[in-house]
Every structure is written in C-alpha cells, then in structure tokens.
Amino acid sequence: MNPRLKKKSTSEDQYLEQIILSIESLPCDEYFSDHLGENQSAQKSIVARFQKDLCVKLMQDIPETQWRTEYTPNSTSRDSIDIFGENEDSVVAIELDKHRADQVAKKFVSRVSALPHGKVYFVSLCYPGTASMNKSECIKYFGYCADLANRMGNAYAGFTVDSET
C-alpha cells in the first residue's frame, strides 16, 4: 500500500515529478492498514508519525529543498501546512487529510492564498477516513485543484492512500 497519484496539473514539470516519485515510494501499510479501528487520538498519532516519516523521506530524496512540518505561513492565522518545502525557486505545501472533498478544496484555497507570490507546488494526500467518505468526489476535486493550479502558473498533485490498483 503506497500513495497513488490520481491527478496532476502537468506532466511537463521535473520538480513536480521528483515530489511525486518521493511520495509514491513511501510504503503506508504500517500507518493505514488498520488505523480505522483505532480511536481518534490513536489515529491522530498515526497520522503524525506518517507526516514525520514523509518529511524525512522528502529530505532524503529532494535535499535541495528545506522541508519542515507544521509551517504557519502568516502570524494572523492559526492554519499550518502539514509539510512545507522551500527552495530558491518555489514553495511546496503538502496537506494530509481523510478522503473529504470539502477539506481538499478548503485547504487548497486557503493555503495557496496565504503563501508568498511565486511558484507554489501543492499536494493533497488523502488517506482512508470512514466508509461514508466519498473518495470519488475527493478525486473529482483533485481535478479542480489541478486545473486551477495550472491556470495560476502553479503545480498540483492529488494522491490517495489505498490498496486498490
């Protein structure tokens, strides 16, 4: 079980491809194979461990970017970006969420709005939530985010973590 790319804004961006390859290569079985049976506190701890491990993986795979977790882009908002990367040419925002289209859309809009001008690479990485969460609607919103990012001169990738092929 690894993150699976469902939508991306372009196939013409080498840096986006590096990010995608790094994320796709992180095995997720130890985090998400049975987390749904856990209480909310335990699930939060599992996701925090996944977030930390993904950040370390990105540091190893893409060392020219400075990576950190829980980055707050401005002091007037309490919103923080789960994983943030910065290099001389661009910034990267990676958000980890359950399969919820509303969360994908809200975070894309709010985070891109709060980030500095310049090229933004935005990644939605969604993991299983509950049986009632609509993964196909989530993927549909990945497409909307990809289209908007492309129009703005940014880049986008949307992933789900599941065992499907």
N, C-alpha and C positions, 0 to 999 in steps of 0.2 A: 504494500500500500504506500504510494507516494502521491504528492500533489500532482494533479493533472491539469495541464493548460486547457482551458475551454475557449477563451477569446483573447486576442491581442490586437492592438491598434495598427501594427505594421510588421512586415517581415523584412524591412529594409534597415533595421537599427541593430548594429552589432552589440552595443551595450545592453539593450533590452534582451537580446538573445543570451548574453552572459548571465543576466539575472535569472532568466527563465531556466537555463540549464542548471544553475546552482540550486534553485528551489525544487526543481523536478527530481534532483538526485538525493534529496533528504528522505530516508525511509520514515514512515509515520506510524508503523504498526504499534510501537511501544507507547505512543501517545493516544491514538484514536481507535484502536481495535475494540476496546471495551469501555471507553470513558462514559458512555451514555448511562451505564448502570450506577455511576457514581453521583454523589450529591453535588450541589452547585459549588461548594467550597473546594471539593476534591477536583472537580472539572476545571475550576479556575487555576488551581495549582498545576494541573497537567498542561493547560494552555500556556502558562507562564514558563514552564520548562521547555516546551516546544519553541516558544518565542526566543528564549535564550539560545537554544541549540541552533535554531535557524540563523540567528545573528552571528554566531561563531562560524557557521558554515559559510556565510557570505563574506566574513572577514578573511577566511582562508582562500575562498575561490576568487574574490574580487578585492584584492588588497589595496588597490589604488583609490578605493573609496573608504572614507571613515564611517563606520557603522556603529550605531548605538540603539538602545531600546528606550521606550517611553520618552521620546523627544517632544517637548512642548514648543511649538513654533512661535507663539507670542505670549506675552505675560498677561494679557487681558482675558485669555480663555483657559479653561481647565482641560481642554481637549489635548490629548497627547497622541502621537503617532507611535504605533506598536514597534516598528523597526524603521529607523531613519538612516539614510546614507547620504553622504555629501562628498563631492569632489569638485575640482575647479570648474567643471563644465555644467554640472547639473545636481539635482537632489533626487532622492528616491524615498518614497513613502510606501511602506508595506503595512497593510491592515489585516489582522486576523479576526475572523468573525464566524459565527454559525451561519448556515445557509439561510440568509434573510435578505431578500432584495431591498427592503427599506434601509437596512444597515449599509449595504453596498452603496446605494445611491447617496445617502446622507454623508457617509464618510468621504466619498469621492468629492462631493461638492464642498464640504467644509474644509477638508484638508488642502485641496488644491487652492482654494481661496486664501487660506492662511499662509501658504508657503511663499517664499520670495519669488520675484519675477525671474524668469529663466526657464530652462528645460526641466520639467517635472516627469519623473517616471513613477507611475502609481500602480501598485499591485494590490489586488483584492485576493486574499487567500482564505477560502471558506472551508470549514470542517463540519462534520455532521452535528446537528443540533438535536431536533426531535423528529419523530416520524411525520408530524404535521407541517414541518417546514418544507416549502416548495423549492426544491433545488433547481428545477427547470426555469422557474421565474427568476431565480438568482442569476442563472446563466444568461437569461434574456437581458437582465440589467448589466451584466458584464459587457454585452454588445453595445448598449447605450453608452457606457463609460468609455469604451474603446473608440466609438465614433466621436464623442465629444473631445477626448484627449487628442485625437488626430486633428480635429478642426482647430484646436488651440496650439498645435505645434508641440504637444507633449506626447508621452507614450504610456500605454496601459497594457496590463496583463491580468486576466482573471483565472484563478485556479480553484478547483475543488479537491478536497481530500476524500477519496472513496476507493473502494476496491473494484469498481467497475472498470472495464477496458474501454 
